[in-house]
Amino acid sequence: MSSHSCTPPSSPTLSAPPPLPAPPERGDLHERGGTPARVILLTGPSGSGKTSLAARSGLPVLRLDDFYKEATDPTLPQLPDGGGADWDAPLSWDAVAAVAAIDALCRTGRTDVPVYDIAASARVGASGLDLGGAPLFIAEGVFAADVIAQCRAAGLLADALCLRGRPTTTFRRRLARDLREGRKSAPYLVRRGLRLLRSERSIVARHTALGAHPCAKPEALARISAARAADGAGSAVRS
């Protein structure tokens, strides 16, 4: 989803979020026999089809790109050429808040999330997300791989997937989307798209190194279906 200014990712080190909170009392857990819900983390290059695939899954979806920092945040990483904020660096994203939202959804089934305007580089509101009793949900975004370790350590992770395809296809899809939505000027979007085209394979490699399984859409949908089946079977046994 992201369409901010960027240079090819340089794999900066993301500072570890603080420890997740201790599990709440049994009565506060998401209604699933006292067992938390679990998350499927869906990542991949900008324009790889994460948002559309998440919608096709039929599962509740947490949009992780809504956790970008605002343009006024003094902690934003900067481009080395002085061209402004580096929005493709993981530190341009609030991993602590994203992990807290995932944790709340897994343990209570609901949370409040920001609404982020990419064109304005600012949060413009907030909304509530309720799983409606679903024991599984998708959290999708370009930096989802950066919280795999935290979610796995907390016992919240059902799967972690990285969409991959032909870089030229991703380039065309991303450019068409960004032009359609008027996210930036056409020359800017073309320049950015070419930079991401050149770095796409390294982006996928980085996500894979962080623990995401690289796959095309058909395999991703199959793994999501398998996670739903396994989760449903587990719920039936516990009930």
Salt bridges, closest charged atoms under 4 A:
ASP66 OD2 - ARG63 NE 3.30
ASP88 OD1 - ARG192 NH2 3.55
ASP94 OD2 - ARG123 NH2 3.96
ASP103 OD1 - ARG107 NE 2.64
ASP130 OD2 - ARG110 NE 3.60
ASP146 OD2 - ARG206 NH2 2.66
ASP159 OD2 - ARG223 NE 2.97
ASP178 OD1 - ARG177 NE 2.85
ASP178 OD1 - ARG183 NH1 3.61
GLU181 OE1 - ARG183 NE 2.65
GLU219 OE2 - HIS213 NE2 2.63
ASP231 OD1 - ARG32 NH2 2.78
ASP231 OD1 - ARG38 NE 3.60
